């Protein structure tokens, strides 16, 4: 009997969700000019709004991941997506700085835990041999969600500003005709998440054995790995002290603090840079805004393939894991230093694409290292790294606004380059061969 392929349907849902996570967090970048104008927000005000998501996302990453372990991913992911979809809609209803900041903060609370719970689903539904490739697809989907967000959201704004659509609104109610297009755009973005929730909750089951369309052959393919994960999770040793004392985990967390500051430019101030320096309006920068993330998505897959092959060919885990993030961050730093020197829009965009792709070239190796170090507690250790690493996102957009307003864009890009270099330097402290805990039941990596 040939195994059924229901697990591929699960991956389709996860990839769609991964796409939506970045679509909804990036679409505000396309609308920021209209939001600042309508709500009378300064650049530092907008920076604080953009950082509110990352603050909440970091603080609630581990608790939301724990909810999935406690109650199952089906209900937890449905709650997560419904919550963030509601606060996406509320972003469009904001009437001032306070309400907008609160909406984006609660949006971050809602979205926190999405990736840990997706990892839980993969652990229950996918054989071990398929998980690496599946992780690459998830990150590709996430980056492309951000890449296509300006184009999709911009197209929606153009539709909502069209004469015939405004005519429809006037027919429904004269007051509707005055609703700004960016408010309608956030409402539609929230609707996408609600549709996903309905389809996912009706179709998905936490346990493959509870899904009638999964035949015995596919269940046999999945079950050995998932059964082992569940068994180990119920016999976990005390891990909190070794977790917070692990040099490698802290180095990875600092890597993401520094790297996230540099990478945050691509989902916050990129359109503003093109407008200020190259006189490209927001509605003309949609393609340019998405290209760095599009290239980054491809680099996520490519870096994972290169890292795995280097480990296999050389037999040296550190070399195979370290070469991609170190080389990537150094290349990203050099590209960022050159961006403000570009004499044309194509040159600037090409350098930004290079910087984004170079940084993401190390993404798969970093995540593989988290699994290497975390072992059977990789979910907990990854949640810790994400929590610490994303705290930088809370201040990065605001700090960037203060820098380019006061010191200029070249200074800001120098800071970004320095952050990428600092991130790469953390690999001098990381040992992917050593688990962060000691457990006789877990065979050490050689």
Beta strands, then each sheet from edge to edge (+ up, - down):
end
